[in-house]
Amino acid sequence: MDSQNISYNAGQAKGQAQEKASNMMDKASNAAQSAKESMQETGQQMKAKAQGAADAVKNATGTN
């Protein structure tokens, strides 16, 4: 194998490694975004439940 082939193969391997790293970063970013959205949704649900509980207390005590 001559040096031109070796250089070509090294370039190919480097390009493939960069592509794999890029794909892994995309997957990690997507997972982080999904987790963030899930936490935001959970927070909104908890807020709604807390508001519902507060309204129930107000209704029960006649302070609304």
All heavy atoms as TSV, in Angstrom:
chain	resi	resn	atom	element	x	y	z
A	1	MET	N	N	0.857	-1.181	0.000
A	1	MET	CA	C	0.000	0.000	0.000
A	1	MET	C	C	0.904	1.245	0.000
A	1	MET	O	O	1.819	1.347	0.793
A	1	MET	CB	C	-0.888	-0.026	1.252
A	1	MET	CG	C	-1.953	1.034	1.236
A	1	MET	SD	S	-2.991	1.037	2.719
A	1	MET	CE	C	-4.047	-0.334	2.385
A	2	ASP	N	N	0.662	2.154	-0.909
A	2	ASP	CA	C	1.513	3.349	-0.963
A	2	ASP	C	C	0.999	4.442	-0.025
A	2	ASP	O	O	-0.079	4.339	0.554
A	2	ASP	CB	C	1.643	3.848	-2.406
A	2	ASP	CG	C	0.313	4.278	-3.010
A	2	ASP	OD1	O	-0.677	4.393	-2.266
A	2	ASP	OD2	O	0.271	4.508	-4.225
A	3	SER	N	N	1.790	5.472	0.107
A	3	SER	CA	C	1.456	6.526	1.075
A	3	SER	C	C	0.182	7.272	0.690
A	3	SER	O	O	-0.535	7.767	1.560
A	3	SER	CB	C	2.626	7.504	1.230
A	3	SER	OG	O	2.861	8.187	0.005
A	4	GLN	N	N	-0.136	7.342	-0.592
A	4	GLN	CA	C	-1.367	8.023	-1.017
A	4	GLN	C	C	-2.592	7.245	-0.524
A	4	GLN	O	O	-3.549	7.839	-0.036
A	4	GLN	CB	C	-1.380	8.148	-2.536
A	4	GLN	CG	C	-2.435	9.110	-3.046
A	4	GLN	CD	C	-2.306	9.380	-4.535
A	4	GLN	OE1	O	-1.600	8.667	-5.234
A	4	GLN	NE2	N	-2.990	10.402	-5.001
A	5	ASN	N	N	-2.532	5.915	-0.643
A	5	ASN	CA	C	-3.630	5.083	-0.141
A	5	ASN	C	C	-3.753	5.188	1.370
A	5	ASN	O	O	-4.859	5.245	1.906
A	5	ASN	CB	C	-3.410	3.612	-0.520
A	5	ASN	CG	C	-4.051	3.258	-1.836
A	5	ASN	OD1	O	-4.863	4.006	-2.351
A	5	ASN	ND2	N	-3.675	2.115	-2.379
A	6	ILE	N	N	-2.620	5.190	2.052
A	6	ILE	CA	C	-2.628	5.302	3.515
A	6	ILE	C	C	-3.256	6.627	3.932
A	6	ILE	O	O	-4.103	6.675	4.826
A	6	ILE	CB	C	-1.202	5.149	4.081
A	6	ILE	CG1	C	-0.712	3.711	3.861
A	6	ILE	CG2	C	-1.167	5.512	5.555
A	6	ILE	CD1	C	0.746	3.510	4.174
A	7	SER	N	N	-2.868	7.698	3.266
A	7	SER	CA	C	-3.435	9.016	3.577
A	7	SER	C	C	-4.935	9.046	3.306
A	7	SER	O	O	-5.710	9.594	4.092
A	7	SER	CB	C	-2.744	10.107	2.762
A	7	SER	OG	O	-1.407	10.260	3.151
A	8	TYR	N	N	-5.338	8.451	2.183
A	8	TYR	CA	C	-6.760	8.410	1.842
A	8	TYR	C	C	-7.545	7.644	2.901
A	8	TYR	O	O	-8.585	8.102	3.381
A	8	TYR	CB	C	-6.950	7.753	0.470
A	8	TYR	CG	C	-8.399	7.569	0.099
A	8	TYR	CD1	C	-9.151	8.628	-0.404
A	8	TYR	CD2	C	-9.025	6.342	0.270
A	8	TYR	CE1	C	-10.487	8.467	-0.732
A	8	TYR	CE2	C	-10.362	6.167	-0.063
A	8	TYR	CZ	C	-11.080	7.230	-0.558
A	8	TYR	OH	O	-12.406	7.070	-0.887
A	9	ASN	N	N	-7.034	6.472	3.274
A	9	ASN	CA	C	-7.719	5.656	4.280
A	9	ASN	C	C	-7.773	6.361	5.625
A	9	ASN	O	O	-8.786	6.286	6.335
A	9	ASN	CB	C	-7.040	4.292	4.419
A	9	ASN	CG	C	-7.295	3.401	3.222
A	9	ASN	OD1	O	-8.232	3.632	2.472
A	9	ASN	ND2	N	-6.461	2.399	3.021
A	10	ALA	N	N	-6.705	7.057	5.985
A	10	ALA	CA	C	-6.704	7.811	7.241
A	10	ALA	C	C	-7.743	8.927	7.194
A	10	ALA	O	O	-8.457	9.174	8.167
A	10	ALA	CB	C	-5.322	8.376	7.512
A	11	GLY	N	N	-7.856	9.577	6.059
A	11	GLY	CA	C	-8.867	10.629	5.893
A	11	GLY	C	C	-10.269	10.075	5.985
A	11	GLY	O	O	-11.158	10.686	6.579
A	12	GLN	N	N	-10.477	8.911	5.374
A	12	GLN	CA	C	-11.786	8.256	5.449
A	12	GLN	C	C	-12.143	7.915	6.894
A	12	GLN	O	O	-13.258	8.160	7.344
A	12	GLN	CB	C	-11.782	6.977	4.604
A	12	GLN	CG	C	-11.816	7.216	3.120
A	12	GLN	CD	C	-13.150	7.763	2.653
A	12	GLN	OE1	O	-14.200	7.213	2.972
A	12	GLN	NE2	N	-13.109	8.847	1.918
A	13	ALA	N	N	-11.187	7.352	7.611
A	13	ALA	CA	C	-11.431	6.973	9.010
A	13	ALA	C	C	-11.723	8.200	9.854
A	13	ALA	O	O	-12.625	8.191	10.698
A	13	ALA	CB	C	-10.221	6.219	9.562
A	14	LYS	N	N	-10.987	9.268	9.608
A	14	LYS	CA	C	-11.205	10.507	10.366
A	14	LYS	C	C	-12.605	11.057	10.081
A	14	LYS	O	O	-13.327	11.451	11.001
A	14	LYS	CB	C	-10.149	11.547	9.995
A	14	LYS	CG	C	-10.312	12.857	10.721
A	14	LYS	CD	C	-9.265	13.876	10.306
A	14	LYS	CE	C	-9.491	15.200	11.011
A	14	LYS	NZ	N	-8.566	16.241	10.547
A	15	GLY	N	N	-12.997	11.052	8.818
A	15	GLY	CA	C	-14.321	11.552	8.448
A	15	GLY	C	C	-15.426	10.725	9.074
A	15	GLY	O	O	-16.423	11.269	9.561
A	16	GLN	N	N	-15.253	9.410	9.078
A	16	GLN	CA	C	-16.261	8.542	9.686
A	16	GLN	C	C	-16.343	8.762	11.193
A	16	GLN	O	O	-17.438	8.784	11.763
A	16	GLN	CB	C	-15.950	7.081	9.366
A	16	GLN	CG	C	-16.196	6.731	7.915
A	16	GLN	CD	C	-15.736	5.329	7.562
A	16	GLN	OE1	O	-15.303	4.572	8.420
A	16	GLN	NE2	N	-15.826	4.973	6.284
A	17	ALA	N	N	-15.198	8.944	11.829
A	17	ALA	CA	C	-15.189	9.189	13.270
A	17	ALA	C	C	-15.871	10.513	13.593
A	17	ALA	O	O	-16.630	10.617	14.565
A	17	ALA	CB	C	-13.758	9.183	13.797
A	18	GLN	N	N	-15.609	11.522	12.754
A	18	GLN	CA	C	-16.247	12.825	12.989
A	18	GLN	C	C	-17.763	12.726	12.811
A	18	GLN	O	O	-18.526	13.320	13.568
A	18	GLN	CB	C	-15.665	13.875	12.031
A	18	GLN	CG	C	-14.262	14.313	12.395
A	18	GLN	CD	C	-13.645	15.232	11.357
A	18	GLN	OE1	O	-13.989	15.182	10.183
A	18	GLN	NE2	N	-12.716	16.050	11.796
A	19	GLU	N	N	-18.190	11.969	11.810
A	19	GLU	CA	C	-19.624	11.789	11.573
A	19	GLU	C	C	-20.287	11.069	12.741
A	19	GLU	O	O	-21.365	11.449	13.196
A	19	GLU	CB	C	-19.843	11.010	10.270
A	19	GLU	CG	C	-21.295	10.809	9.906
A	19	GLU	CD	C	-22.043	12.080	9.564
A	19	GLU	OE1	O	-21.395	13.090	9.229
A	19	GLU	OE2	O	-23.278	12.063	9.649
A	20	LYS	N	N	-19.632	10.026	13.241
A	20	LYS	CA	C	-20.180	9.292	14.384
A	20	LYS	C	C	-20.257	10.197	15.611
A	20	LYS	O	O	-21.247	10.172	16.341
A	20	LYS	CB	C	-19.327	8.058	14.691
A	20	LYS	CG	C	-19.533	6.931	13.708
A	20	LYS	CD	C	-18.683	5.729	14.061
A	20	LYS	CE	C	-18.848	4.622	13.028
A	20	LYS	NZ	N	-18.015	3.469	13.315
A	21	ALA	N	N	-19.212	10.990	15.831
A	21	ALA	CA	C	-19.219	11.903	16.979
A	21	ALA	C	C	-20.335	12.926	16.838
A	21	ALA	O	O	-21.036	13.237	17.815
A	21	ALA	CB	C	-17.861	12.595	17.106
A	22	SER	N	N	-20.521	13.427	15.635
A	22	SER	CA	C	-21.590	14.401	15.385
A	22	SER	C	C	-22.958	13.784	15.648
A	22	SER	O	O	-23.827	14.406	16.269
A	22	SER	CB	C	-21.494	14.902	13.945
A	22	SER	OG	O	-22.558	15.787	13.658
A	23	ASN	N	N	-23.148	12.545	15.179
A	23	ASN	CA	C	-24.419	11.861	15.412
A	23	ASN	C	C	-24.662	11.624	16.897
A	23	ASN	O	O	-25.789	11.780	17.381
A	23	ASN	CB	C	-24.450	10.521	14.661
A	23	ASN	CG	C	-24.610	10.704	13.170
A	23	ASN	OD1	O	-25.036	11.747	12.704
A	23	ASN	ND2	N	-24.251	9.689	12.414
A	24	MET	N	N	-23.607	11.272	17.624
A	24	MET	CA	C	-23.749	11.052	19.066
A	24	MET	C	C	-24.108	12.355	19.774
A	24	MET	O	O	-24.936	12.365	20.688
A	24	MET	CB	C	-22.461	10.462	19.642
A	24	MET	CG	C	-22.238	9.014	19.237
A	24	MET	SD	S	-20.653	8.360	19.780
A	24	MET	CE	C	-20.876	8.380	21.552
A	25	MET	N	N	-23.511	13.455	19.349
A	25	MET	CA	C	-23.823	14.742	19.954
A	25	MET	C	C	-25.269	15.140	19.662
A	25	MET	O	O	-25.963	15.668	20.522
A	25	MET	CB	C	-22.862	15.827	19.446
A	25	MET	CG	C	-21.449	15.657	19.935
A	25	MET	SD	S	-21.317	15.746	21.733
A	25	MET	CE	C	-21.708	17.465	21.999
A	26	ASP	N	N	-25.718	14.864	18.444
A	26	ASP	CA	C	-27.114	15.152	18.096
A	26	ASP	C	C	-28.066	14.344	18.965
A	26	ASP	O	O	-29.069	14.866	19.466
A	26	ASP	CB	C	-27.388	14.844	16.620
A	26	ASP	CG	C	-26.757	15.857	15.671
A	26	ASP	OD1	O	-26.360	16.943	16.137
A	26	ASP	OD2	O	-26.674	15.549	14.470
A	27	LYS	N	N	-27.758	13.066	19.149
A	27	LYS	CA	C	-28.605	12.221	19.987
A	27	LYS	C	C	-28.624	12.715	21.432
A	27	LYS	O	O	-29.678	12.742	22.076
A	27	LYS	CB	C	-28.126	10.762	19.930
A	27	LYS	CG	C	-28.443	10.078	18.631
A	27	LYS	CD	C	-27.953	8.643	18.623
A	27	LYS	CE	C	-28.192	7.978	17.283
A	27	LYS	NZ	N	-27.700	6.611	17.236
A	28	ALA	N	N	-27.461	13.099	21.939
A	28	ALA	CA	C	-27.390	13.604	23.312
A	28	ALA	C	C	-28.183	14.905	23.443
A	28	ALA	O	O	-28.903	15.112	24.422
A	28	ALA	CB	C	-25.939	13.817	23.728
A	29	SER	N	N	-28.060	15.762	22.452
A	29	SER	CA	C	-28.798	17.030	22.464
A	29	SER	C	C	-30.298	16.782	22.424
A	29	SER	O	O	-31.062	17.417	23.158
A	29	SER	CB	C	-28.370	17.887	21.274
A	29	SER	OG	O	-29.116	19.083	21.230
A	30	ASN	N	N	-30.709	15.847	21.576
A	30	ASN	CA	C	-32.137	15.518	21.488
A	30	ASN	C	C	-32.655	14.938	22.800
A	30	ASN	O	O	-33.770	15.257	23.230
A	30	ASN	CB	C	-32.386	14.531	20.340
A	30	ASN	CG	C	-32.213	15.169	18.980
A	30	ASN	OD1	O	-32.210	16.381	18.841
A	30	ASN	ND2	N	-32.051	14.344	17.963
A	31	ALA	N	N	-31.850	14.095	23.435
A	31	ALA	CA	C	-32.257	13.509	24.711
A	31	ALA	C	C	-32.376	14.588	25.776
A	31	ALA	O	O	-33.322	14.585	26.576
A	31	ALA	CB	C	-31.247	12.444	25.150
A	32	ALA	N	N	-31.434	15.536	25.782
A	32	ALA	CA	C	-31.481	16.627	26.756
A	32	ALA	C	C	-32.707	17.505	26.525
A	32	ALA	O	O	-33.380	17.909	27.481
A	32	ALA	CB	C	-30.204	17.462	26.676
A	33	GLN	N	N	-33.006	17.791	25.266
A	33	GLN	CA	C	-34.179	18.610	24.945
A	33	GLN	C	C	-35.461	17.894	25.365
A	33	GLN	O	O	-36.369	18.506	25.922
A	33	GLN	CB	C	-34.209	18.927	23.445
A	33	GLN	CG	C	-35.360	19.821	23.028
A	33	GLN	CD	C	-35.292	21.215	23.633
A	33	GLN	OE1	O	-34.226	21.747	23.904
A	33	GLN	NE2	N	-36.449	21.804	23.858
A	34	SER	N	N	-35.517	16.602	25.126
A	34	SER	CA	C	-36.688	15.818	25.505
A	34	SER	C	C	-36.870	15.824	27.022
A	34	SER	O	O	-37.992	15.974	27.520
A	34	SER	CB	C	-36.532	14.388	24.993
A	34	SER	OG	O	-37.634	13.605	25.365
A	35	ALA	N	N	-35.771	15.667	27.748
A	35	ALA	CA	C	-35.842	15.688	29.212
A	35	ALA	C	C	-36.304	17.054	29.704
A	35	ALA	O	O	-37.127	17.144	30.623
A	35	ALA	CB	C	-34.480	15.345	29.806
A	36	LYS	N	N	-35.802	18.112	29.082
A	36	LYS	CA	C	-36.203	19.474	29.467
A	36	LYS	C	C	-37.702	19.674	29.253
A	36	LYS	O	O	-38.403	20.195	30.132
A	36	LYS	CB	C	-35.412	20.488	28.634
A	36	LYS	CG	C	-35.790	21.924	28.885
A	36	LYS	CD	C	-35.017	22.855	27.964
A	36	LYS	CE	C	-35.527	24.268	28.073
A	36	LYS	NZ	N	-34.922	25.163	27.092
A	37	GLU	N	N	-38.188	19.236	28.089
A	37	GLU	CA	C	-39.613	19.389	27.793
A	37	GLU	C	C	-40.461	18.565	28.755
A	37	GLU	O	O	-41.519	19.021	29.201
A	37	GLU	CB	C	-39.879	18.985	26.338
A	37	GLU	CG	C	-39.309	19.976	25.344
A	37	GLU	CD	C	-39.325	19.471	23.908
A	37	GLU	OE1	O	-39.840	18.357	23.663
A	37	GLU	OE2	O	-38.818	20.199	23.043
A	38	SER	N	N	-39.990	17.385	29.094
A	38	SER	CA	C	-40.715	16.526	30.030
A	38	SER	C	C	-40.791	17.187	31.406
A	38	SER	O	O	-41.845	17.169	32.060
A	38	SER	CB	C	-40.022	15.173	30.124
A	38	SER	OG	O	-40.684	14.348	31.044
A	39	MET	N	N	-39.677	17.768	31.841
A	39	MET	CA	C	-39.657	18.443	33.143
A	39	MET	C	C	-40.575	19.662	33.135
A	39	MET	O	O	-41.268	19.933	34.116
A	39	MET	CB	C	-38.224	18.873	33.502
A	39	MET	CG	C	-37.312	17.702	33.802
A	39	MET	SD	S	-37.855	16.736	35.218
A	39	MET	CE	C	-37.544	17.883	36.533
A	40	GLN	N	N	-40.591	20.392	32.028
A	40	GLN	CA	C	-41.475	21.560	31.936
A	40	GLN	C	C	-42.937	21.131	32.007
A	40	GLN	O	O	-43.746	21.763	32.682
A	40	GLN	CB	C	-41.202	22.338	30.643
A	40	GLN	CG	C	-39.899	23.103	30.676
A	40	GLN	CD	C	-39.569	23.755	29.352
A	40	GLN	OE1	O	-39.997	23.309	28.297
A	40	GLN	NE2	N	-38.774	24.804	29.398
A	41	GLU	N	N	-43.262	20.043	31.320
A	41	GLU	CA	C	-44.633	19.540	31.337
A	41	GLU	C	C	-45.020	19.088	32.750
A	41	GLU	O	O	-46.118	19.386	33.228
A	41	GLU	CB	C	-44.774	18.380	30.357
A	41	GLU	CG	C	-46.187	17.873	30.220
A	41	GLU	CD	C	-46.315	16.779	29.171
A	41	GLU	OE1	O	-45.515	16.727	28.236
A	41	GLU	OE2	O	-47.250	15.973	29.318
A	42	THR	N	N	-44.100	18.392	33.413
A	42	THR	CA	C	-44.349	17.948	34.782
A	42	THR	C	C	-44.559	19.144	35.701
A	42	THR	O	O	-45.457	19.138	36.548
A	42	THR	CB	C	-43.174	17.077	35.280
A	42	THR	OG1	O	-43.055	15.948	34.421
A	42	THR	CG2	C	-43.395	16.608	36.703
A	43	GLY	N	N	-43.747	20.160	35.512
A	43	GLY	CA	C	-43.882	21.381	36.313
A	43	GLY	C	C	-45.234	22.042	36.105
A	43	GLY	O	O	-45.867	22.494	37.064
A	44	GLN	N	N	-45.680	22.086	34.862
A	44	GLN	CA	C	-46.985	22.677	34.571
A	44	GLN	C	C	-48.107	21.861	35.208
A	44	GLN	O	O	-49.069	22.426	35.739
A	44	GLN	CB	C	-47.199	22.771	33.047
A	44	GLN	CG	C	-46.334	23.805	32.372
A	44	GLN	CD	C	-46.637	25.215	32.815
A	44	GLN	OE1	O	-47.780	25.585	33.073
A	44	GLN	NE2	N	-45.597	26.022	32.952
A	45	GLN	N	N	-47.982	20.539	35.168
A	45	GLN	CA	C	-48.999	19.686	35.787
A	45	GLN	C	C	-49.024	19.890	37.301
A	45	GLN	O	O	-50.111	19.969	37.891
A	45	GLN	CB	C	-48.711	18.215	35.454
A	45	GLN	CG	C	-48.960	17.862	34.005
A	45	GLN	CD	C	-48.494	16.458	33.655
A	45	GLN	OE1	O	-47.847	15.786	34.441
A	45	GLN	NE2	N	-48.807	16.015	32.447
A	46	MET	N	N	-47.845	19.998	37.911
A	46	MET	CA	C	-47.790	20.211	39.360
A	46	MET	C	C	-48.385	21.567	39.731
A	46	MET	O	O	-49.109	21.689	40.723
A	46	MET	CB	C	-46.337	20.117	39.852
A	46	MET	CG	C	-45.781	18.703	39.786
A	46	MET	SD	S	-44.047	18.625	40.258
A	46	MET	CE	C	-44.154	19.026	41.997
A	47	LYS	N	N	-48.093	22.563	38.916
A	47	LYS	CA	C	-48.637	23.902	39.156
A	47	LYS	C	C	-50.166	23.879	39.080
A	47	LYS	O	O	-50.849	24.466	39.927
A	47	LYS	CB	C	-48.063	24.881	38.128
A	47	LYS	CG	C	-48.502	26.305	38.300
A	47	LYS	CD	C	-47.856	27.186	37.239
A	47	LYS	CE	C	-48.384	28.609	37.320
A	47	LYS	NZ	N	-47.805	29.459	36.263
A	48	ALA	N	N	-50.692	23.178	38.071
A	48	ALA	CA	C	-52.145	23.088	37.910
A	48	ALA	C	C	-52.781	22.359	39.094
A	48	ALA	O	O	-53.838	22.775	39.593
A	48	ALA	CB	C	-52.474	22.378	36.597
A	49	LYS	N	N	-52.135	21.292	39.557
A	49	LYS	CA	C	-52.668	20.554	40.704
A	49	LYS	C	C	-52.638	21.409	41.961
A	49	LYS	O	O	-53.586	21.394	42.754
A	49	LYS	CB	C	-51.872	19.264	40.918
A	49	LYS	CG	C	-52.171	18.198	39.890
A	49	LYS	CD	C	-51.369	16.935	40.142
A	49	LYS	CE	C	-51.646	15.901	39.068
A	49	LYS	NZ	N	-50.872	14.667	39.268
A	50	ALA	N	N	-51.563	22.158	42.151
A	50	ALA	CA	C	-51.470	23.028	43.324
A	50	ALA	C	C	-52.544	24.111	43.276
A	50	ALA	O	O	-53.170	24.431	44.294
A	50	ALA	CB	C	-50.084	23.660	43.399
A	51	GLN	N	N	-52.778	24.655	42.087
A	51	GLN	CA	C	-53.818	25.676	41.943
A	51	GLN	C	C	-55.183	25.072	42.228
A	51	GLN	O	O	-56.017	25.685	42.889
A	51	GLN	CB	C	-53.785	26.284	40.531
A	51	GLN	CG	C	-54.770	27.426	40.346
A	51	GLN	CD	C	-54.471	28.601	41.263
A	51	GLN	OE1	O	-53.355	29.095	41.303
A	51	GLN	NE2	N	-55.472	29.042	42.006
A	52	GLY	N	N	-55.394	23.849	41.739
A	52	GLY	CA	C	-56.666	23.166	41.996
A	52	GLY	C	C	-56.870	22.918	43.476
A	52	GLY	O	O	-57.972	23.095	44.008
A	53	ALA	N	N	-55.811	22.537	44.176
A	53	ALA	CA	C	-55.907	22.301	45.622
A	53	ALA	C	C	-56.197	23.604	46.356
A	53	ALA	O	O	-57.023	23.639	47.274
A	53	ALA	CB	C	-54.612	21.669	46.129
A	54	ALA	N	N	-55.535	24.666	45.941
A	54	ALA	CA	C	-55.774	25.968	46.578
A	54	ALA	C	C	-57.212	26.419	46.352
A	54	ALA	O	O	-57.865	26.923	47.277
A	54	ALA	CB	C	-54.797	27.009	46.017
A	55	ASP	N	N	-57.716	26.220	45.141
A	55	ASP	CA	C	-59.106	26.585	44.854
A	55	ASP	C	C	-60.080	25.745	45.678
A	55	ASP	O	O	-61.094	26.249	46.159
A	55	ASP	CB	C	-59.402	26.401	43.363
A	55	ASP	CG	C	-58.690	27.441	42.504
A	55	ASP	OD1	O	-58.223	28.470	43.034
A	55	ASP	OD2	O	-58.601	27.212	41.264
A	56	ALA	N	N	-59.763	24.453	45.851
A	56	ALA	CA	C	-60.632	23.583	46.656
A	56	ALA	C	C	-60.676	24.056	48.097
A	56	ALA	O	O	-61.746	24.069	48.729
A	56	ALA	CB	C	-60.131	22.143	46.586
A	57	VAL	N	N	-59.541	24.468	48.630
A	57	VAL	CA	C	-59.498	24.979	50.006
A	57	VAL	C	C	-60.311	26.263	50.102
A	57	VAL	O	O	-61.093	26.446	51.035
A	57	VAL	CB	C	-58.042	25.207	50.478
A	57	VAL	CG1	C	-57.998	25.981	51.792
A	57	VAL	CG2	C	-57.301	23.876	50.580
A	58	LYS	N	N	-60.154	27.144	49.119
A	58	LYS	CA	C	-60.914	28.401	49.132
A	58	LYS	C	C	-62.418	28.111	49.066
A	58	LYS	O	O	-63.201	28.746	49.782
A	58	LYS	CB	C	-60.499	29.272	47.938
A	58	LYS	CG	C	-59.159	29.918	48.091
A	58	LYS	CD	C	-58.827	30.752	46.857
A	58	LYS	CE	C	-57.416	31.312	46.929
A	58	LYS	NZ	N	-57.091	32.064	45.686
A	59	ASN	N	N	-62.788	27.165	48.206
A	59	ASN	CA	C	-64.200	26.817	48.096
A	59	ASN	C	C	-64.726	26.209	49.404
A	59	ASN	O	O	-65.849	26.514	49.844
A	59	ASN	CB	C	-64.439	25.835	46.938
A	59	ASN	CG	C	-64.297	26.495	45.586
A	59	ASN	OD1	O	-64.429	27.712	45.459
A	59	ASN	ND2	N	-63.996	25.707	44.570
A	60	ALA	N	N	-63.940	25.380	50.026
A	60	ALA	CA	C	-64.357	24.713	51.254
A	60	ALA	C	C	-64.487	25.697	52.413
A	60	ALA	O	O	-65.338	25.546	53.279
A	60	ALA	CB	C	-63.370	23.599	51.620
A	61	THR	N	N	-63.628	26.700	52.410
A	61	THR	CA	C	-63.648	27.665	53.527
A	61	THR	C	C	-64.451	28.917	53.185
A	61	THR	O	O	-64.615	29.791	54.036
A	61	THR	CB	C	-62.211	28.082	53.898
A	61	THR	OG1	O	-61.571	28.670	52.762
A	61	THR	CG2	C	-61.416	26.888	54.387
A	62	GLY	N	N	-64.927	28.997	51.953
A	62	GLY	CA	C	-65.739	30.155	51.558
A	62	GLY	C	C	-64.948	31.430	51.426
A	62	GLY	O	O	-65.502	32.525	51.591
A	63	THR	N	N	-63.657	31.341	51.125
A	63	THR	CA	C	-62.841	32.553	51.022
A	63	THR	C	C	-62.570	32.949	49.583
A	63	THR	O	O	-61.681	33.744	49.325
A	63	THR	CB	C	-61.479	32.331	51.735
A	63	THR	OG1	O	-60.814	31.216	51.145
A	63	THR	CG2	C	-61.651	32.146	53.206
A	64	ASN	N	N	-63.376	32.479	48.658
A	64	ASN	CA	C	-63.115	32.849	47.264
A	64	ASN	C	C	-64.005	33.962	46.796
A	64	ASN	O	O	-65.031	34.261	47.238
A	64	ASN	CB	C	-63.245	31.637	46.325
A	64	ASN	CG	C	-64.607	30.966	46.420
A	64	ASN	OD1	O	-65.403	31.283	47.306
A	64	ASN	ND2	N	-64.849	30.044	45.512
